[in-house]
């Protein structure tokens, strides 16, 4: 099995490992203002499911409310579905 290496498990500011999924997503989003994330991107990039629960935890722990918008994306079968994108200004 091919493993994917990324730098998101370690906080580059402190050099320590993140302790929770919400910390990884919080750093990922806040490191570039306006960068957003969808559930599929969270699964593909980090292996995290239930992005809405992670965003809720971020809001609970940091006090910042994520901006959200519904966007439409194509499916592999040619259809169109609505997904939610989260970001911080």
C-alpha positions as CSV (number, residue, x, y, z in Angstrom):
1,X,0.0,0.0,0.0
2,X,1.3,3.4,-1.0
3,X,1.6,5.8,1.9
4,X,1.1,9.5,1.5
5,X,3.4,11.8,3.4
6,X,2.3,15.3,4.3
7,X,3.4,17.9,6.7
8,X,0.1,18.4,8.3
9,X,0.7,16.1,11.3
10,X,3.4,18.3,12.7
11,X,2.9,22.0,13.7
12,X,5.7,23.8,11.8
13,X,5.6,26.7,14.4
14,X,6.4,24.4,17.4
15,X,7.7,21.2,15.8
16,X,5.2,19.2,17.9
17,X,2.6,16.8,16.6
18,X,-1.0,18.0,16.5
19,X,-3.1,16.3,19.2
20,X,-6.5,16.3,17.4
21,X,-8.0,16.4,14.0
22,X,-9.5,19.8,14.5
23,X,-6.1,21.3,15.1
24,X,-4.8,19.9,11.8
25,X,-7.8,21.4,9.9
26,X,-7.6,24.7,11.8
27,X,-4.0,25.1,10.9
28,X,-4.5,24.1,7.3
29,X,-7.3,26.6,6.8
30,X,-5.8,29.5,8.8
31,X,-2.4,29.2,7.2
32,X,-3.8,30.7,4.0
33,X,-6.8,33.1,4.5
34,X,-9.6,32.3,2.1
35,X,-8.5,28.7,1.6
36,X,-11.5,26.5,1.9
37,X,-12.0,22.8,2.4
38,X,-14.8,20.4,1.5
39,X,-15.5,17.0,3.0
40,X,-13.9,15.2,0.0
41,X,-10.8,17.3,0.3
42,X,-10.5,16.4,4.0
43,X,-10.9,12.7,3.2
44,X,-8.4,12.8,0.3
45,X,-5.8,15.1,2.0
46,X,-5.9,13.9,5.6
47,X,-8.1,10.8,5.8
48,X,-10.6,12.7,8.0
49,X,-14.3,12.0,7.7
50,X,-17.2,14.0,9.2
51,X,-15.7,17.4,8.4
52,X,-18.8,19.2,9.7
53,X,-18.1,17.7,13.2
54,X,-14.5,18.9,13.0
55,X,-15.6,22.4,12.0
56,X,-18.0,22.4,14.9
57,X,-15.2,21.4,17.3
58,X,-13.0,24.2,15.9
59,X,-15.7,26.7,16.5
60,X,-16.2,25.4,20.0
61,X,-12.5,25.5,20.9
62,X,-11.4,28.7,19.2
63,X,-14.5,30.8,19.2
64,X,-14.2,31.6,15.5
65,X,-17.1,30.8,13.2
66,X,-16.3,29.3,9.9
67,X,-17.7,30.9,6.8
68,X,-19.7,28.3,4.7
69,X,-21.2,28.1,1.2
70,X,-22.9,25.4,-0.7
71,X,-21.2,24.7,-4.0
72,X,-22.1,22.4,-6.8
73,X,-19.6,19.8,-8.1
74,X,-19.8,17.1,-10.7
75,X,-19.9,13.4,-9.9
76,X,-18.0,10.6,-11.6
77,X,-21.3,9.6,-13.2
78,X,-21.9,13.0,-14.8
79,X,-24.4,14.3,-12.3
80,X,-24.2,17.4,-10.1
81,X,-24.3,17.4,-6.3
82,X,-24.3,20.1,-3.7
83,X,-21.5,20.1,-1.1
84,X,-20.5,22.5,1.6
85,X,-17.2,24.4,1.6
86,X,-15.8,25.9,4.9
87,X,-13.2,28.6,5.2
88,X,-12.0,31.4,7.5
89,X,-11.5,34.9,6.5
